[in-house]
Amino acid sequence: MIDDPIISILEKAVSGASLRHEAILNNISNVNTPGYKRIDVDFKAELSKAAKGIGEYNKNQVMEEIESANPEVFRETGTSVRPDGNNVDIDREMSLLAESALEYNTYISLLSRKFKNLLNVINEGRK
């Protein structure tokens, strides 16, 4: 909709943080499921790579990289916390849940500020 790399990155970050939050909630809900292996989402590496191009500001290339940056859901299979094969540590998950909520709120706040700035520019242009 808006051809701004910062807004696009923030939109992707919100989407990735939301998906990660869902994954953590899924882990918490399966804390007592024998054999369950926790899942997580990595979205920061892809966004960071795409964001590096903003300084060079080849807008088309940056926007393409942002569009192709998708979160990666992965399952941690190499560890087991309990004898039943489940590797969910509820204390760790609760900590990650709080961290995820803070990240999501930060991205939303930054996106909101960006839109407020655009609204100010539009309103000033009307005068």
Biotite code that builds the C-alpha atoms (Angstrom):
import biotite.structure as struc

atoms = struc.array([
    struc.Atom([0.000, 0.000, 0.000], chain_id="A", res_id=1, res_name="MET", atom_name="CA", element="C"),
    struc.Atom([2.604, 2.551, 1.069], chain_id="A", res_id=2, res_name="ILE", atom_name="CA", element="C"),
    struc.Atom([5.921, 2.310, -0.722], chain_id="A", res_id=3, res_name="ASP", atom_name="CA", element="C"),
    struc.Atom([8.126, 2.876, 2.324], chain_id="A", res_id=4, res_name="ASP", atom_name="CA", element="C"),
    struc.Atom([10.801, 0.328, 3.312], chain_id="A", res_id=5, res_name="PRO", atom_name="CA", element="C"),
    struc.Atom([10.597, 1.243, 7.008], chain_id="A", res_id=6, res_name="ILE", atom_name="CA", element="C"),
    struc.Atom([6.849, 0.633, 7.107], chain_id="A", res_id=7, res_name="ILE", atom_name="CA", element="C"),
    struc.Atom([7.284, -2.625, 5.188], chain_id="A", res_id=8, res_name="SER", atom_name="CA", element="C"),
    struc.Atom([9.941, -3.863, 7.609], chain_id="A", res_id=9, res_name="ILE", atom_name="CA", element="C"),
    struc.Atom([7.807, -2.933, 10.596], chain_id="A", res_id=10, res_name="LEU", atom_name="CA", element="C"),
    struc.Atom([4.797, -4.706, 9.085], chain_id="A", res_id=11, res_name="GLU", atom_name="CA", element="C"),
    struc.Atom([6.896, -7.846, 8.570], chain_id="A", res_id=12, res_name="LYS", atom_name="CA", element="C"),
    struc.Atom([8.257, -7.529, 12.115], chain_id="A", res_id=13, res_name="ALA", atom_name="CA", element="C"),
    struc.Atom([4.721, -7.323, 13.532], chain_id="A", res_id=14, res_name="VAL", atom_name="CA", element="C"),
    struc.Atom([3.730, -10.380, 11.525], chain_id="A", res_id=15, res_name="SER", atom_name="CA", element="C"),
    struc.Atom([6.833, -12.323, 12.605], chain_id="A", res_id=16, res_name="GLY", atom_name="CA", element="C"),
    struc.Atom([6.427, -11.363, 16.261], chain_id="A", res_id=17, res_name="ALA", atom_name="CA", element="C"),
    struc.Atom([2.783, -12.434, 16.145], chain_id="A", res_id=18, res_name="SER", atom_name="CA", element="C"),
    struc.Atom([3.717, -15.807, 14.654], chain_id="A", res_id=19, res_name="LEU", atom_name="CA", element="C"),
    struc.Atom([6.440, -16.276, 17.294], chain_id="A", res_id=20, res_name="ARG", atom_name="CA", element="C"),
    struc.Atom([3.964, -15.433, 20.045], chain_id="A", res_id=21, res_name="HIS", atom_name="CA", element="C"),
    struc.Atom([1.596, -18.110, 18.689], chain_id="A", res_id=22, res_name="GLU", atom_name="CA", element="C"),
    struc.Atom([4.439, -20.649, 18.609], chain_id="A", res_id=23, res_name="ALA", atom_name="CA", element="C"),
    struc.Atom([5.335, -19.939, 22.233], chain_id="A", res_id=24, res_name="ILE", atom_name="CA", element="C"),
    struc.Atom([1.672, -20.258, 23.262], chain_id="A", res_id=25, res_name="LEU", atom_name="CA", element="C"),
    struc.Atom([1.580, -23.590, 21.409], chain_id="A", res_id=26, res_name="ASN", atom_name="CA", element="C"),
    struc.Atom([4.636, -24.739, 23.359], chain_id="A", res_id=27, res_name="ASN", atom_name="CA", element="C"),
    struc.Atom([3.016, -23.751, 26.649], chain_id="A", res_id=28, res_name="ILE", atom_name="CA", element="C"),
    struc.Atom([-0.182, -25.592, 25.773], chain_id="A", res_id=29, res_name="SER", atom_name="CA", element="C"),
    struc.Atom([1.854, -28.732, 25.017], chain_id="A", res_id=30, res_name="ASN", atom_name="CA", element="C"),
    struc.Atom([4.031, -28.631, 28.123], chain_id="A", res_id=31, res_name="VAL", atom_name="CA", element="C"),
    struc.Atom([2.555, -31.954, 29.320], chain_id="A", res_id=32, res_name="ASN", atom_name="CA", element="C"),
    struc.Atom([2.391, -33.700, 25.947], chain_id="A", res_id=33, res_name="THR", atom_name="CA", element="C"),
    struc.Atom([4.831, -36.648, 25.900], chain_id="A", res_id=34, res_name="PRO", atom_name="CA", element="C"),
    struc.Atom([7.307, -36.458, 23.016], chain_id="A", res_id=35, res_name="GLY", atom_name="CA", element="C"),
    struc.Atom([6.374, -32.889, 22.074], chain_id="A", res_id=36, res_name="TYR", atom_name="CA", element="C"),
    struc.Atom([9.283, -30.813, 20.795], chain_id="A", res_id=37, res_name="LYS", atom_name="CA", element="C"),
    struc.Atom([9.073, -27.042, 21.128], chain_id="A", res_id=38, res_name="ARG", atom_name="CA", element="C"),
    struc.Atom([8.807, -24.803, 18.096], chain_id="A", res_id=39, res_name="ILE", atom_name="CA", element="C"),
    struc.Atom([10.091, -21.297, 17.570], chain_id="A", res_id=40, res_name="ASP", atom_name="CA", element="C"),
    struc.Atom([10.103, -18.685, 14.844], chain_id="A", res_id=41, res_name="VAL", atom_name="CA", element="C"),
    struc.Atom([13.094, -16.856, 13.437], chain_id="A", res_id=42, res_name="ASP", atom_name="CA", element="C"),
    struc.Atom([12.182, -13.674, 11.626], chain_id="A", res_id=43, res_name="PHE", atom_name="CA", element="C"),
    struc.Atom([14.819, -11.218, 12.811], chain_id="A", res_id=44, res_name="LYS", atom_name="CA", element="C"),
    struc.Atom([17.708, -12.543, 10.712], chain_id="A", res_id=45, res_name="ALA", atom_name="CA", element="C"),
    struc.Atom([15.827, -12.144, 7.425], chain_id="A", res_id=46, res_name="GLU", atom_name="CA", element="C"),
    struc.Atom([14.548, -8.683, 8.349], chain_id="A", res_id=47, res_name="LEU", atom_name="CA", element="C"),
    struc.Atom([17.974, -7.571, 9.496], chain_id="A", res_id=48, res_name="SER", atom_name="CA", element="C"),
    struc.Atom([19.459, -8.635, 6.156], chain_id="A", res_id=49, res_name="LYS", atom_name="CA", element="C"),
    struc.Atom([16.741, -6.746, 4.268], chain_id="A", res_id=50, res_name="ALA", atom_name="CA", element="C"),
    struc.Atom([17.083, -3.670, 6.483], chain_id="A", res_id=51, res_name="ALA", atom_name="CA", element="C"),
    struc.Atom([20.812, -3.351, 5.749], chain_id="A", res_id=52, res_name="LYS", atom_name="CA", element="C"),
    struc.Atom([19.931, -2.274, 2.217], chain_id="A", res_id=53, res_name="GLY", atom_name="CA", element="C"),
    struc.Atom([17.997, 0.746, 3.438], chain_id="A", res_id=54, res_name="ILE", atom_name="CA", element="C"),
    struc.Atom([21.216, 2.720, 3.958], chain_id="A", res_id=55, res_name="GLY", atom_name="CA", element="C"),
    struc.Atom([22.116, 2.237, 0.312], chain_id="A", res_id=56, res_name="GLU", atom_name="CA", element="C"),
    struc.Atom([18.512, 2.973, -0.513], chain_id="A", res_id=57, res_name="TYR", atom_name="CA", element="C"),
    struc.Atom([18.056, 1.130, -3.738], chain_id="A", res_id=58, res_name="ASN", atom_name="CA", element="C"),
    struc.Atom([14.336, 1.233, -3.020], chain_id="A", res_id=59, res_name="LYS", atom_name="CA", element="C"),
    struc.Atom([13.183, -1.431, -5.479], chain_id="A", res_id=60, res_name="ASN", atom_name="CA", element="C"),
    struc.Atom([15.809, -3.927, -4.391], chain_id="A", res_id=61, res_name="GLN", atom_name="CA", element="C"),
    struc.Atom([15.168, -3.241, -0.695], chain_id="A", res_id=62, res_name="VAL", atom_name="CA", element="C"),
    struc.Atom([11.412, -3.632, -1.131], chain_id="A", res_id=63, res_name="MET", atom_name="CA", element="C"),
    struc.Atom([11.936, -6.940, -2.974], chain_id="A", res_id=64, res_name="GLU", atom_name="CA", element="C"),
    struc.Atom([14.180, -8.212, -0.166], chain_id="A", res_id=65, res_name="GLU", atom_name="CA", element="C"),
    struc.Atom([11.651, -7.169, 2.449], chain_id="A", res_id=66, res_name="ILE", atom_name="CA", element="C"),
    struc.Atom([8.828, -8.880, 0.570], chain_id="A", res_id=67, res_name="GLU", atom_name="CA", element="C"),
    struc.Atom([10.832, -12.090, 0.293], chain_id="A", res_id=68, res_name="SER", atom_name="CA", element="C"),
    struc.Atom([11.780, -12.061, 3.999], chain_id="A", res_id=69, res_name="ALA", atom_name="CA", element="C"),
    struc.Atom([9.522, -14.642, 5.613], chain_id="A", res_id=70, res_name="ASN", atom_name="CA", element="C"),
    struc.Atom([9.593, -16.018, 9.129], chain_id="A", res_id=71, res_name="PRO", atom_name="CA", element="C"),
    struc.Atom([11.010, -19.498, 9.521], chain_id="A", res_id=72, res_name="GLU", atom_name="CA", element="C"),
    struc.Atom([9.253, -21.878, 11.904], chain_id="A", res_id=73, res_name="VAL", atom_name="CA", element="C"),
    struc.Atom([11.558, -24.548, 13.264], chain_id="A", res_id=74, res_name="PHE", atom_name="CA", element="C"),
    struc.Atom([11.278, -27.393, 15.750], chain_id="A", res_id=75, res_name="ARG", atom_name="CA", element="C"),
    struc.Atom([13.984, -28.004, 18.364], chain_id="A", res_id=76, res_name="GLU", atom_name="CA", element="C"),
    struc.Atom([14.527, -31.747, 18.185], chain_id="A", res_id=77, res_name="THR", atom_name="CA", element="C"),
    struc.Atom([17.987, -32.087, 19.692], chain_id="A", res_id=78, res_name="GLY", atom_name="CA", element="C"),
    struc.Atom([17.077, -31.555, 23.328], chain_id="A", res_id=79, res_name="THR", atom_name="CA", element="C"),
    struc.Atom([14.888, -33.300, 25.882], chain_id="A", res_id=80, res_name="SER", atom_name="CA", element="C"),
    struc.Atom([14.129, -31.761, 29.239], chain_id="A", res_id=81, res_name="VAL", atom_name="CA", element="C"),
    struc.Atom([12.159, -34.705, 30.574], chain_id="A", res_id=82, res_name="ARG", atom_name="CA", element="C"),
    struc.Atom([12.309, -38.498, 30.320], chain_id="A", res_id=83, res_name="PRO", atom_name="CA", element="C"),
    struc.Atom([9.087, -38.535, 28.243], chain_id="A", res_id=84, res_name="ASP", atom_name="CA", element="C"),
    struc.Atom([10.922, -36.723, 25.410], chain_id="A", res_id=85, res_name="GLY", atom_name="CA", element="C"),
    struc.Atom([9.200, -33.354, 25.870], chain_id="A", res_id=86, res_name="ASN", atom_name="CA", element="C"),
    struc.Atom([11.668, -30.460, 25.699], chain_id="A", res_id=87, res_name="ASN", atom_name="CA", element="C"),
    struc.Atom([9.398, -27.595, 26.808], chain_id="A", res_id=88, res_name="VAL", atom_name="CA", element="C"),
    struc.Atom([10.715, -25.714, 29.834], chain_id="A", res_id=89, res_name="ASP", atom_name="CA", element="C"),
    struc.Atom([7.719, -23.783, 31.149], chain_id="A", res_id=90, res_name="ILE", atom_name="CA", element="C"),
    struc.Atom([9.853, -21.142, 32.892], chain_id="A", res_id=91, res_name="ASP", atom_name="CA", element="C"),
    struc.Atom([11.761, -20.443, 29.685], chain_id="A", res_id=92, res_name="ARG", atom_name="CA", element="C"),
    struc.Atom([8.562, -20.310, 27.651], chain_id="A", res_id=93, res_name="GLU", atom_name="CA", element="C"),
    struc.Atom([6.926, -17.860, 30.055], chain_id="A", res_id=94, res_name="MET", atom_name="CA", element="C"),
    struc.Atom([10.009, -15.643, 29.829], chain_id="A", res_id=95, res_name="SER", atom_name="CA", element="C"),
    struc.Atom([9.966, -15.856, 26.028], chain_id="A", res_id=96, res_name="LEU", atom_name="CA", element="C"),
    struc.Atom([6.241, -15.062, 26.039], chain_id="A", res_id=97, res_name="LEU", atom_name="CA", element="C"),
    struc.Atom([6.845, -11.849, 27.983], chain_id="A", res_id=98, res_name="ALA", atom_name="CA", element="C"),
    struc.Atom([9.749, -10.943, 25.680], chain_id="A", res_id=99, res_name="GLU", atom_name="CA", element="C"),
    struc.Atom([7.622, -11.648, 22.612], chain_id="A", res_id=100, res_name="SER", atom_name="CA", element="C"),
    struc.Atom([4.802, -9.441, 23.887], chain_id="A", res_id=101, res_name="ALA", atom_name="CA", element="C"),
    struc.Atom([7.240, -6.578, 24.493], chain_id="A", res_id=102, res_name="LEU", atom_name="CA", element="C"),
    struc.Atom([8.733, -6.923, 21.021], chain_id="A", res_id=103, res_name="GLU", atom_name="CA", element="C"),
    struc.Atom([5.296, -6.996, 19.411], chain_id="A", res_id=104, res_name="TYR", atom_name="CA", element="C"),
    struc.Atom([4.207, -3.883, 21.319], chain_id="A", res_id=105, res_name="ASN", atom_name="CA", element="C"),
    struc.Atom([7.435, -2.111, 20.356], chain_id="A", res_id=106, res_name="THR", atom_name="CA", element="C"),
    struc.Atom([6.925, -2.851, 16.655], chain_id="A", res_id=107, res_name="TYR", atom_name="CA", element="C"),
    struc.Atom([3.300, -1.695, 16.857], chain_id="A", res_id=108, res_name="ILE", atom_name="CA", element="C"),
    struc.Atom([4.383, 1.501, 18.615], chain_id="A", res_id=109, res_name="SER", atom_name="CA", element="C"),
    struc.Atom([7.038, 2.237, 15.979], chain_id="A", res_id=110, res_name="LEU", atom_name="CA", element="C"),
    struc.Atom([4.583, 1.562, 13.171], chain_id="A", res_id=111, res_name="LEU", atom_name="CA", element="C"),
    struc.Atom([2.027, 3.827, 14.824], chain_id="A", res_id=112, res_name="SER", atom_name="CA", element="C"),
    struc.Atom([4.592, 6.627, 15.100], chain_id="A", res_id=113, res_name="ARG", atom_name="CA", element="C"),
    struc.Atom([5.497, 6.230, 11.445], chain_id="A", res_id=114, res_name="LYS", atom_name="CA", element="C"),
    struc.Atom([1.844, 6.563, 10.431], chain_id="A", res_id=115, res_name="PHE", atom_name="CA", element="C"),
    struc.Atom([1.381, 9.573, 12.728], chain_id="A", res_id=116, res_name="LYS", atom_name="CA", element="C"),
    struc.Atom([4.345, 11.235, 11.036], chain_id="A", res_id=117, res_name="ASN", atom_name="CA", element="C"),
    struc.Atom([2.802, 10.564, 7.621], chain_id="A", res_id=118, res_name="LEU", atom_name="CA", element="C"),
    struc.Atom([-0.504, 11.981, 8.814], chain_id="A", res_id=119, res_name="LEU", atom_name="CA", element="C"),
    struc.Atom([1.270, 15.126, 10.035], chain_id="A", res_id=120, res_name="ASN", atom_name="CA", element="C"),
    struc.Atom([2.942, 15.552, 6.650], chain_id="A", res_id=121, res_name="VAL", atom_name="CA", element="C"),
    struc.Atom([-0.396, 15.134, 4.890], chain_id="A", res_id=122, res_name="ILE", atom_name="CA", element="C"),
    struc.Atom([-2.106, 17.607, 7.194], chain_id="A", res_id=123, res_name="ASN", atom_name="CA", element="C"),
    struc.Atom([0.684, 20.178, 6.804], chain_id="A", res_id=124, res_name="GLU", atom_name="CA", element="C"),
    struc.Atom([0.414, 19.855, 3.026], chain_id="A", res_id=125, res_name="GLY", atom_name="CA", element="C"),
    struc.Atom([-3.232, 20.831, 3.167], chain_id="A", res_id=126, res_name="ARG", atom_name="CA", element="C"),
    struc.Atom([-2.443, 24.218, 4.725], chain_id="A", res_id=127, res_name="LYS", atom_name="CA", element="C"),
])
